[in-house]
Amino acid sequence: MKIHNYANYNAMSNACAEIILNDLAAKPNSLMALATGNSPLGVYNQLALKHKEEPQLFNKLRIIKLDEWGGIPLENPSTCESFLQQHFIKPLNISPDRYLSFGNHADDPETECERVQTVLKDHGPIDSCVLGIGKNGHLGFNEPAETLLPHCHVVQLAKTSQQHSMVESLSHNPTYGITLGMADILQSKKIVLLLTGEGKAATIEKFMTQKISTKLPASFLWLHPNVHCFVDRNVLG
Ligand code: GLP
């Protein structure tokens, strides 16, 4: 794992965007899996700025959503879908045929997971997976547990996830989510991990011990041969 340290969030985001742009120049039709939340937002904003100067850089880029809250209409501003549409899909002009999204149908989320798995099989592997770390060490919605699952699945959300800033203003917080699984993430050719955010110092410290545990899903990234980890030193105190 290559660890890159930065003094603050902006420096971290700019450097990470730079690496992503270099990779994209080398492979314009890259398939990128994208997390949502505050960790990657600065990176996405940088990429959107670049799109204004050189839109052609992004005209083959393909995107797959990493995870989604369950039981909220997709068009609700709190969903991962709305986040990605607002901060990536629209500003970077990703056409619908290049965006592999998924729904969160309350009646049958398992069938949607099976569909996502087929889509991934047909369009994968993921070239570049952009991840944040949850306060509890989750990746996507792969929550700390006795066992982890390899592929796209429906998951019971941990309390910390249910209180995430994306959904805290909702009258009913989501109790479940849909996420790509650990194998889907680990089969990505390259992984970009952003370590930033208030209240994560203890989790990041644990992650840095390199001890691998299902109780800290992000620790499995130590098994991957091509991870670039961007650290915002500001959050470590
Ligand atoms: C959320 C998202 C994840 C994200 C993580 C961290 O639950 N579903 O994809 O990586 O939690 O969020 P943040 O970057 O806002 O701290």
Boltz pocket constraint, residues with backbone or C-beta under 6 A from the ligand:
constraints:
  - pocket:
      binder: B
      contacts: [[A, 35], [A, 36], [A, 37], [A, 38], [A, 39], [A, 40], [A, 66], [A, 67], [A, 68], [A, 131], [A, 132], [A, 133], [A, 134], [A, 135], [A, 138], [A, 139], [A, 140], [A, 141], [A, 161], [A, 164], [A, 196], [A, 197]]
      max_distance: 6.0
